[in-house]
Structure formats: C-alpha cells, structure tokens
Amino acid sequence: MAKQTRELLLMLVIGVLIGVSVVMISTRGGWLRDGENDASTAESMNTPETPVVTSQDSLTAAPGDFPLPPSIPDNTRVGLSALDQLHGKTIAVGGLAVLGTKWVAIYDDHGGKPGWILGAGRVHEGDTGIVVELLRQEGTVAGGIYYAAILNDDGDDVFNRLTDLPPLSPDKVTIVRFRVR
C-alpha cells in the first residue's frame, strides 16, 4: 500500500510541474512579472474591461509587445509589401497574400523595432492591397522609419490591439520596414 501511495504522490508532483510549465509557456512568464503583464498574457486578454478600439488611445500598443522574426526585411516579404512612400496620413500596402480575414497594422519605429500602432486596416482573402489611414494627426514624418505587419483577426469586425495579435511564433510573423520621404 505504501508503494501505491508513493507512486500516486509522484504522479501528482509530476502533473503539477507539467501544469505550471504549460502555464508559464502559454503566458510567456507574464504572471511572474508582478503586474507587468503584456498584451499577450492570458490575464490581460480575458479581462472583461478589455477595450474595443474607439479612439487613438486604444489603437496604440506599448513598444516591445511585438514578437519579432529573426530579421525585418525592407519593403517586401512574401505576402506583404510596403514600398518607401511620401509622408502623409495614409500608407499604401500591396502584395498581400492572406488566408481568411486579417489586419494590416502600421507601426512607428521605437529603437529599431515596431513601436506604437498608428493605424490598421482590415483585409480579406483575395485582397492584394489596402490603403491604411493613420490616426495620428500629423501622419508620418519625412525621413522616418515605419513598419507594416499582418495581424490575426479575432472576428469581431473591430481592431483591438489586445486581441488582434500577430502570430505568437516569431518565424510566422509577417512584417516589413519602410521609409517615408
């Protein structure tokens, strides 16, 4: 009987360790950071007070919340193309190849990485291009670096930076860098 009890306790300990590991992996350790959870953690995505985009404030994202691929190419990547363009309040994106419904988001540059989301436009399977209107009053700045990325759509017809996220795997992220003249 003691041997069975030991085996059951060992199985319980192993199960708890596996469960904790799964939670840590799925939340990327966010619950360990003591209130510094990012938009990808389970706690922030499932809270009832998660806002739906109604203004510029809810469209922007804190810099550093974007899973990045090993390198960000200039202008063109398979499925997405944003050529260098003139400054203004719109960004033309072409060469799209998406499955289902997605969002094309435009980010400003924050230390060589995508920073704040300046605007987003919804695209459907078969669309090859979109012109994304920016919410920032001054639009883009001449000489600036910006990023265009394809984000998943959560299906509610409204862009929300907390739920319309890029793929969690960096090698599946579709993003390009472009310059504004």
Beta strands, then each sheet from edge to edge (+ up, - down):
strand 1: 76-77
strand 2: 80-81
strand 3: 90-93
strand 4: 102-110
strand 5: 113-123
strand 6: 130-133
strand 7: 145-152
strand 8: 174-179
sheet 1: 1+ 2-
sheet 2: 3+ 6-
sheet 3: 5+ 4- 7+ 8-
end
